[in-house]
Amino acid sequence: MNTSPNTGNKPRGVRPKFFVAEPRRTLLAVSGDKECYCVVISPNSYAGGHFHEHKTEQVFVVSGTVRLTIEHDRGESRGVEHVTMQAGQGVFIRPMIAHKFVTENESAVLLVTADMDEKDAGTTAVRM
């Protein structure tokens, strides 16, 4: 049986619904305590799937369409929300809010500005 290196042991022509690839992220600028970067998400892929303990992020959709999933656990207002975002729309993400941006049939470009906080050097992955 022929296999494709991108799909493991699956036969050629069988493609998983979502191709999980590291989105391309390019740092554009650093100013004071903020960083700005561009994230390119391939079709049928995602970026995120994590939360930051201290960092806030502002995300603006430059091109394409993404489905934003946010998960929060703040006492009685606990829940999961799904929002479709198109080019020209943006969102502010507070600390401790898990977030994931998913593309389907087209790629998307996001512009992200974030706090630079040494206490929050990494992210905490979550299953979303």
Solvent accessible surface area in square Angstrom, and as a share of the most:
residue,aa,sasa,rsa
1,M,179,0.80
2,N,106,0.54
3,T,56,0.32
4,S,23,0.15
5,P,128,0.80
6,N,111,0.57
7,T,26,0.15
8,G,47,0.45
9,N,132,0.67
10,K,89,0.38
11,P,58,0.36
12,R,152,0.55
13,G,83,0.80
14,V,76,0.43
15,R,150,0.55
16,P,43,0.27
17,K,157,0.67
18,F,70,0.29
19,F,74,0.31
20,V,98,0.56
21,A,31,0.24
22,E,155,0.70
23,P,27,0.17
24,R,164,0.60
25,R,141,0.51
26,T,79,0.46
27,L,103,0.51
28,L,100,0.50
29,A,53,0.41
30,V,83,0.48
31,S,81,0.52
32,G,76,0.74
33,D,91,0.47
34,K,79,0.33
35,E,25,0.11
36,C,28,0.17
37,Y,11,0.04
38,C,30,0.18
39,V,10,0.06
40,V,32,0.19
41,I,0,0.00
42,S,49,0.32
43,P,52,0.33
44,N,27,0.14
45,S,2,0.01
46,Y,59,0.23
47,A,10,0.08
48,G,27,0.26
49,G,10,0.09
50,H,36,0.16
51,F,34,0.14
52,H,9,0.04
53,E,91,0.41
54,H,76,0.34
55,K,24,0.10
56,T,23,0.14
57,E,10,0.05
58,Q,54,0.24
59,V,4,0.02
60,F,89,0.37
61,V,0,0.00
62,V,73,0.42
63,S,48,0.31
64,G,19,0.18
65,T,44,0.26
66,V,2,0.01
67,R,109,0.40
68,L,4,0.02
69,T,15,0.09
70,I,31,0.16
71,E,67,0.30
72,H,30,0.13
73,D,101,0.52
74,R,108,0.39
75,G,63,0.61
76,E,183,0.82
77,S,68,0.44
78,R,175,0.64
79,G,25,0.24
80,V,78,0.45
81,E,83,0.37
82,H,98,0.44
83,V,69,0.40
84,T,82,0.48
85,M,7,0.03
86,Q,104,0.46
87,A,57,0.44
88,G,52,0.50
89,Q,91,0.40
90,G,49,0.47
91,V,42,0.24
92,F,113,0.47
93,I,6,0.03
94,R,118,0.43
95,P,35,0.22
96,M,102,0.45
97,I,10,0.05
98,A,7,0.05
99,H,4,0.02
100,K,34,0.14
101,F,8,0.03
102,V,23,0.13
103,T,0,0.00
104,E,96,0.43
105,N,136,0.70
106,E,81,0.36
107,S,52,0.33
108,A,0,0.00
109,V,39,0.22
110,L,3,0.01
111,L,61,0.31
112,V,7,0.04
113,T,44,0.26
114,A,0,0.00
115,D,33,0.17
116,M,88,0.39
117,D,42,0.22
118,E,170,0.76
119,K,151,0.64
120,D,9,0.05
121,A,98,0.76
122,G,47,0.45
123,T,77,0.44
124,T,55,0.32
125,A,87,0.68
126,V,50,0.29
127,R,238,0.87
128,M,62,0.27
